[in-house]
Amino acid sequence: MASINSARILILATHGYERSELRKPLEQLKAEGAEVKIASLKKEPIKSWDDKNWGDSVDVDLTVADVRVADFDALVIPGGQINPDILRADQASVTLVKDFVASGKVVAAVCHGPWLLVEADALKGRRVTSYHSIKTDVINAGGQWEDSQVVTDQGIITARNPGDLDAFVAKIVEEVEEGKHQRRAA
């Protein structure tokens, strides 16, 4: 079992991430004592999307190419429409998600973030939720979609929208403290 106050958590994001869906997990997980790093396509600040316009930026700690799954206990994927759409077109990002899923470590995606789980072929037969507009994508990828605040299936955590963030982060903490999850192949 891992303690959240010694956990290392990676947030995968790029330009157009939903501001609250990155900032709230970042701040809440740090407040719990976790070390949180942000990975992106380039090691330069990335700009958020905040209430129908571009928002502030956040610094990037490392590139996707520099990430070693062994160095982290969990992966968090914020949503927004732009962020996961760009990342799912990047093969290195999709491979990183696949590697986290295969490792049994916690993988958490909110809103449109499950698009990366779709692209990583990680949803077949798994219970999952997402923003309602990508429900069909999730179902077509073999996910068992449900309209719930937070859904967890063998350490893969999904949430619907920014209104679910407190429950989403609480579930990340719980799952990280449970440790690795034995997963069946999707």
C-alpha positions, 0 to 999 in steps of 0.5 A: 500500500502506498501513502498519498503523502509519498505518492508521485502523480503525473498529470498529462496535458497540453494546450486547451486543458479545462482549467479546473480539471487540471488545477483542482487535482494538482492543488488538492493532491499536493495538499494531501502531500503527493508530489505532482508533475505535469507532462506535455508534448513540449517542455514549455508552459501550456495554456488552459481553456477557462469558461469559453476562452483561453485562461492562464498557463501552467508550467510543464515539468517534463515531456511525454518522451521523458516520462518513465512509468516506473517513477509514478504511482498514478496518471491523471488526464484532465479534459476539455475538448482541445486537450485530449483531442490533441493528445490522442493524436500523439502516438507517444501520449497514447503509448504512455497511457497504454503503459500506465494501464498495463502497469496496474497503476491508477489511471484517472480521466475526467470529462473528455479525458477518457478519449485517451482511454478510448485511443489506448484501447483500455475500455473494453468491458470496463465500467466508465463515465465521461462527459455526456457528449463522448458517451457514444465514443466510449460505448463504441470502444467497448466501455460500459458507460454510466451516468455517475459522478465517479466510476472506478473499475480496477483502478481506472477512475473516470468522472463526468465534468468539473462538478465531480472534481472533489469526488474524483480527487478523493477517489484518486487518493483512495485508489493510490493508497490501495496500490497496484491493481491487477487488471484483466486486459481490456 
